[in-house]
Amino acid sequence: MAIEALWPTLPVASTRQLVEAGIGDRLLTGAVRNGVLFRLRRGAYVRSSHWSQLKPWERDHLRIQAHYESTGGTCRYSHVSAARLHACSVWNCGPQIHVTTGYSNSRTSTGPDVKTHLFALDDSDVSTLPLADGREIYVTSLERTVLDCARLLRLNEAAVIGDHALRKGADLPRMLQLLEQSNIKRGRRRALTLLDALDARSESAGETRTRLLLREVGIDGFEPQYELTTPAGLFRADFADPSRRVIIEFDGKGKYSDFGPTDEVLLAERARENALTEEGWIFVRLEWPHLASPADVKRRVWPPPHGRGYKTGPAPHERPDP
């Protein structure tokens, strides 16, 4: 109880912050030994009760904050770490912390869980984000973050970040300009490929991956976020091919959670789907396991099943867009 009552504002706290809050060395050591606190890294702690409730990607975010606390907030976070701090969706990128520094032998950025990228950043490449207690954390800009991720990650992984960055206001012409002006030649072709593939209309990691998969297997004609008027109201399909009257819906858990009470939303959505089915539209439903089998997706979508959608059991949890 004493730990909970004295804990500072942020979920991760440094040794100095805990001492200032009244959690001295004896109490801190005992709390770690008894499992009340979990040490994320040297000099940075989180309450075990809080840590145990977090999703894997939420833990990845706290690992960055722990690094920030243990290094005094001097590092410039980049690549996947910057994407997480900008609250972009991140898929399949692992928990490693990425920092960019203009000098070698950086004591503040080393560690087995840290990847240091040696490159001098211009002021225009760096921005700051506020923490809950009023401090700031240094990150690469949205545009620079997308380009860095394009050079480092596979296309699907980088596109999940890039699509969300566009929805958050990243400027595509600015990214092209930065790429042209950059002295970094390695990964330039990969970055150009990514920028050509980005589409802000994809609203989740699953939709981004579905769009790229359709392109990979040579299926075109599907428009993202295609709106259709029905007697039951406006229906917005994840993907639709109006010439063939086929709709693809990517079903990830939590898909409707931002739009109202789940039961009401699902009932209204089902009424619109039924209306479209009566008009001759065919629904193909994809879930996370399907994306691992491009040939199977192509078979289900082209040619489409006749007169019915494809359904499976429960899908794995989709990482929500922050």
N, C-alpha and C positions, 0 to 999 in steps of 0.2 A: 504493500500500500504506500509506503514511503516513497518508493521509486516512482510510482504513477503520479503521486501528488507533486513531486518535485521536478518532474521531467520538463525540459525546455520546449520551445514552440515546435521545432521540426522533429520529424520521426527519427532522424539520425542525429546523434549528439557527439561532440568531441569530449575528450577528457577534461579540457579546460572549461567547456560549457557546463559539464556535470558538476565540477567542483564549484563553479560560480552559483549553481542552482542548489548547492548544499549536499551534493552526493560526493562525499570524500572518498579517499583511496580505500578505506576499510569497507565502507558500504558498497562501493563499486566492485571490489574484488569478491566480496561475498555474493553479490547479485549475479556476477558471471559464473562463479563456482556453482551456485544453486540453480542456474538455468533461467533466472529472471531476466537477465540481459544476454544478448548475443553480440559478440565482437565481430563486426564485419571486416575490419582491418585494424592495424595498430592505431590506437587513439580514436576510434570511431565505433559507436555502439548503437544498438537498436533494442527496443523492448522485445523479448521473445514472444510475448502474447500478440504483438502487432505483426512481427515477422511471419508467424505461423499462418496468419490469415491472408497473406498476400499471394497474388498470382505470380507466376514466374517472371513475366515482363515487368511487374511492379517491383519485384526484388531487384531486377537489373537496374531500374532507375535509382533505387536506394543505394546500390553499390557505387554508382557515380557520386551520389551525395556523400557517401562515406569517404570516397577518395578526396572529394573537395574538402571535407572537414579535416582529414588527416594531413593534407598538404598545405593548408592555409589559404585555399581559394586562389592560388596563383596560376593554375594551369588553364590552358585553352582547350576545351573539349571539342572534338571533331568527329567526322565520320559517323558511325552508328551511334556513338554516345551523344553527339550533337543532335542527331535526329530524335533520339529519345527525349532530350531536354527541350527540344522544340515541340514536343508532344505529337510527333509524327508516328504513324503506324510503322512497326518494325516486325519483320517476319523472318525467322530462321537465321538469325545473325549471331546468336550466342551472347554470353554475358560479358565478354571482354570490354575493358574500358579503353577508349581511344583518346589520346591527346596529341596535339601538334605543337612542336617547339622549334625555335630557330637555332638551338644549340644542342650539342651532344652532352652525354653524361649528366642528364637532368635527374638529380636525386628526387625531386618532387614528383616525377612521373614514372619512376621505375617500379617494378613489381611483377610477379608471375601472371597477374591478371590484367596487366596494362600493356597496351601496344602504343609505342611512341613513334610518331611520324615526324621525321626531321625535315622541316621546311619553314622558311620565314614567311609569316602571314602579314599582309598589308592591313592597315587599320580598317579598310573597307571590307575585309574578309571576316572581321570579328564583330560580334555584337554581345550584348549583355542581357541576361534574363534575371528577373527578380526572384528572390527566395521569400518565403513567408515571413521571415524576421527582418526583412528590409535590405539584406545583403544582396550582392549580385554575383552571378556566375558567368564566366567568359565562355562563349561558344562561337563556332564558326557560323556565318550567316546562313540563312536557309539555302540560298543559291549555291554557296560554296559547299555546304554540307551535301547537297544532292550530287554535285560533281565529284566530290571525294568518294562518296559511296559508289558512284558509277565506276570509278577506277578500281575499287576494292572488291565489290560484290558481284555475284552473278546477276544477270538481267532481271530475273523475277524478284530477287531480294531488293535490288536497287529501285525497281519500278514501284514497289509497294511504298517505299519512302518518298520517291519522287512524285507520284500521283498525289499523295497526301500533302506534300509540300506545296504543290500547285493550288490545292484547295485552300491552303492556309495563306496564300498570297505570294508565293515564290514567282519571280518574273522569268519566264522562259527566254525572251530575248536577252535579258541580262545574263543568264547562264551561258547562252551561246557566245556572248561577248567575252565573258570571263574565260571561256574555253579557248577562244581565239587568241586572247592576250596572255594566256598562262605560259610560263616557262616549263611547266611539267608536260613532257611529251608522252611519258608512259601512261597508257590507259586512255589516250585521247580518242581512239576509235571506239572504244567501249562506251565512253561518255557520249559521243555523238549518236551511237546506236540507242542509248537510253533516252536521250532528249527527243529523238524521233519517235520513240515508243510511248512517251508519257501522254496521259489523258486525265484531266481533272474530273471528268464525269464519273470515273470509278470511285465508289464511295466506301470501299472496304478493301482489306487485303485480299479477300476471296474474289472480289470482282476484278481487281487488277490481275490476279493470276488467271482467272477465267478468260479475260480479254486477250492476254498474251498467249494462252494455250490455243484459243481459237485461231489466232494468227499463225501459230507454230504448225498446226495441222492443216493449214490452208483453207480454213472456212472463213468466208467474208460475207458481208451483207447484214451483219448484226450491228445495230446501233445501241450504244449504252444509254441508259436512262430514257428510254423511248416512251412517250406519253400517249395513252389511248383513252378516248372518251367512251364510257359505258353507261347504260341506264342506271347503274349503281354508283356512278361517280368516276372520277379520274383515276386511271390505273397507270402507274409508272413502272415499266418493266426494267429489270436489270439490263437485259439485252433483248432486242426484238428484230426480226427480219420480216418487214411488212410484205415483201413480195411472196414469201412462202408462208406467212402467217404463223410463224414459230416464235415462241417466247422462251428465253432461258432465264431461270431464276437461280441465283446462288443462295442457298439456304444455310446461313450460319446462325448459331444461337445468338440471341440478343439483337437480331436484325431490326426488330420493330420497337426496341425498348426506348428509343428517343422520341417516339411519335405518339405516345399516349398509353393508356392501360392496355396490357397485352391482349386480354380477352376481347375487348371492344375492337382493337385494331385488327386482330386476326379475323374476326367475324366480318368486318367491313371488307377486308382484303379478299376473303373467300367469296363474298357476294360479287365482287368485281371480276374475280377469276372465272366464276361460273358464267357470268354474262359474256365474257370473252370466249369461253369454251363453246357456248351456244352459237356464237357467231363464227365458229370454225377455227379459232386459234388453238394451237397445240402448245402445251407447256412441257418443257424439259427441265427437271430440277437437278441441279448439281450440288454436291456437298464436298467437304474437304477430301474424303478418300478418293473421289473421282478424279481430282486434279493430278493425282500421282499416275494416272493411266491415260495419256493423251489419245491412244488408239481407241480406247473404250469410249471416251467422250466423243470422238469423231463418229464412231458407229452409232451412238445414241442421237447425235444431233444431225448427222448428214448421211443418209436420209433420216428424217425424224421418225419416231414411232407414230403409228397411224391411230389418231383419235384419242390418245391418252398421254399423260405426263409420266415421267419416270420418278419413282419414289424409293427411298431406302429407309433404313432405321435411323436412329439418332445420330447426328453429326458431331464430331469433336468440337469443342468450344472454339469459336472464332475469336481471335484477338480483336477487341473493340477498337474503333478509331477514337482516340482521345478527343 
